[in-house]
Amino acid sequence: MTAEENAIVLDFMPTGKSSAVRTEPMAQIMGKDYFTLLEVTPKAGANLSVGEEVYIGKDERAKVELIKGRIMFKDLTSNSLSELEGIVTDLIEANGEKYLNFYNNARGISLKRHQLELLPGMGKKHMLDLLDEREKKKFDSFEEITERVKGVPDPKKAVIKRIMEELEGPDDKHFIFVRPPAAPKKQFYPRKRY
């Protein structure tokens, strides 16, 4: 996966976190492409607003000074948590074709499991019906999926729910839409000499 170029502001704290020892401005943001959760330090004098898009790529950034690093779902502030699902929904609607392509191109994970089955509410029967319909003709919209595949869960809501599950840290090891969490760093323990 390539690095995130743009992100959406989830929360801006002009005086930093209340629990922090040092008080410096800080923001929590989410990448637009892979929903990567990050903490950043804004440039001096920059004011960020919730829902604002900011550039976080490698070139000169207008409002972000430093990307502190990735954070986990559990590290989000209450403001970030309250904004998260709405912003995810907006991103899905703005990039509908990308997520519709998932339905048109999803593949098997193993002999017994398909990527479509990872979506909430999507069982084997719906998955097989969807695959049959997809063979006849690719889907042109989310609405067309619900028209052609009877009883299938709302396709857009299923994607949103899956993204939220992946952000929270799924029990499942498969990540469809969200950048997987970084592997824990191995601790180095020097050998004892006897």
C-alpha positions in Angstrom: 0.0 0.0 0.0 1.2 3.5 -0.8 1.2 6.2 1.8 -1.8 8.4 2.5 -1.7 11.7 0.6 -4.7 13.4 2.1 -6.6 13.1 5.3 -9.8 14.4 7.0 -9.6 16.1 10.4 -11.4 14.2 13.1 -10.5 16.4 16.1 -8.3 19.5 16.6 -7.0 20.3 20.1 -5.3 23.7 20.1 -3.8 23.1 23.5 -3.2 19.4 23.1 -4.7 16.5 25.0 -5.8 17.3 28.5 -3.8 14.2 29.8 -0.6 15.3 28.1 2.3 16.7 30.1 3.3 19.2 27.3 0.7 21.4 25.9 1.1 21.7 22.1 -1.5 21.8 19.4 -2.5 18.4 18.1 -5.0 16.9 15.7 -6.3 13.4 15.0 -6.9 12.7 11.4 -8.0 9.8 9.1 -6.5 9.1 5.7 -8.9 9.3 2.8 -7.6 6.2 0.9 -6.9 3.6 3.6 -8.6 5.1 6.7 -5.2 5.3 8.5 -5.7 6.9 11.9 -2.9 9.4 12.7 -1.9 12.1 15.2 -0.3 15.2 13.7 1.1 18.5 14.9 -0.3 21.4 12.9 2.0 24.2 11.7 2.4 27.2 14.0 -0.7 29.4 13.7 -2.6 26.9 11.6 -6.2 26.3 12.7 -7.8 23.0 11.6 -11.5 22.3 11.6 -13.3 19.0 11.9 -14.1 17.5 8.5 -11.5 19.6 6.8 -9.2 17.9 4.2 -5.5 18.3 4.8 -2.5 17.3 2.7 -0.1 14.9 4.5 2.0 13.7 1.6 5.8 14.0 1.3 5.8 17.4 -0.4 5.3 20.8 1.3 2.3 20.7 3.6 0.2 23.8 4.1 -1.2 23.0 7.6 0.5 20.0 9.0 4.0 20.3 10.5 4.7 16.8 11.7 3.0 13.4 11.5 3.5 12.0 15.0 2.4 8.5 13.9 -0.3 6.0 13.7 -2.8 5.6 16.5 -5.2 2.8 17.4 -9.0 3.2 17.6 -8.8 3.0 21.4 -6.6 6.2 21.3 -9.2 8.3 19.6 -10.7 11.2 21.6 -14.4 11.3 22.2 -14.8 14.1 19.6 -13.0 11.9 17.0 -15.2 8.9 17.9 -18.3 11.0 17.4 -17.2 12.2 14.0 -15.7 9.0 12.7 -18.7 7.2 11.2 -20.1 10.3 9.6 -16.8 11.0 7.9 -16.4 7.4 6.8 -19.9 7.6 5.3 -19.0 10.8 3.4 -15.8 9.2 2.0 -17.8 6.2 0.8 -20.4 8.4 -0.9 -17.7 10.6 -2.5 -15.8 7.5 -3.8 -18.8 5.3 -4.5 -17.2 3.7 -7.7 -14.2 2.5 -5.7 -16.4 0.6 -3.3 -18.8 -0.6 -5.9 -15.8 -2.1 -7.7 -15.3 -4.2 -4.6 -18.6 -5.9 -5.2 -17.8 -6.3 -8.9 -14.2 -7.7 -8.3 -14.1 -9.4 -4.9 -12.4 -12.7 -4.9 -12.1 -15.8 -2.8 -9.8 -15.8 0.2 -9.6 -19.5 0.5 -11.5 -22.5 -0.9 -14.1 -22.0 1.8 -14.3 -18.2 2.2 -14.9 -15.3 -0.1 -14.2 -11.6 0.5 -17.9 -10.7 0.2 -18.6 -12.9 3.2 -16.5 -10.5 5.3 -19.2 -7.9 4.9 -21.7 -7.7 7.9 -24.9 -9.6 7.1 -23.5 -11.2 4.0 -24.0 -15.0 4.2 -23.2 -17.7 1.7 -26.6 -17.5 0.1 -26.4 -13.8 -0.6 -22.8 -14.1 -1.7 -23.6 -16.9 -4.2 -26.6 -14.9 -5.5 -24.5 -11.8 -5.9 -21.8 -13.7 -7.7 -24.4 -15.2 -10.1 -25.8 -11.8 -10.9 -22.3 -10.3 -11.3 -21.5 -13.0 -13.9 -24.4 -11.9 -16.0 -23.5 -8.2 -15.8 -21.4 -6.0 -13.5 -23.2 -3.7 -11.1 -23.5 0.0 -12.0 -24.7 1.2 -8.6 -25.3 0.2 -5.0 -29.1 0.5 -5.7 -28.7 -2.0 -8.6 -27.2 -4.6 -6.2 -30.3 -4.4 -4.0 -32.6 -4.6 -7.0 -30.9 -7.6 -8.6 -30.0 -9.6 -5.4 -33.1 -10.0 -3.3 -32.6 -9.7 0.5 -29.0 -8.6 0.3 -28.0 -6.2 3.2 -27.7 -2.5 2.1 -24.4 -2.6 0.2 -23.3 0.9 1.2 -24.1 0.4 4.9 -22.3 -3.0 4.8 -19.1 -1.4 3.5 -19.4 1.4 6.2 -19.9 -1.2 9.0 -17.0 -3.3 7.7 -14.7 -0.3 7.7 -15.8 0.6 11.3 -15.1 -3.0 12.4 -11.7 -3.0 10.7 -10.8 0.4 12.4 -11.9 -1.0 15.8 -9.5 -3.9 15.3 -11.4 -6.9 14.0 -11.2 -10.4 15.4 -10.7 -11.4 11.8 -7.2 -11.1 10.3 -8.5 -9.9 6.9 -8.5 -6.3 6.1 -10.4 -5.2 3.0 -10.6 -1.5 3.2 -8.4 -0.3 6.1 -4.6 -0.3 6.3 -3.7 -3.3 8.6 -2.2 -2.3 12.0 1.6 -2.3 12.1 3.2 -5.5 13.2 4.4 -5.2 16.8 8.1 -4.6 17.0 10.1 -7.5 18.3 11.9 -6.9 21.5 15.6 -7.5 21.5 16.9 -9.4 24.5 20.7 -9.8 24.6 21.9 -13.2 25.4 23.3 -13.8 28.8 26.8 -14.9 29.0 27.6 -17.6 31.5 
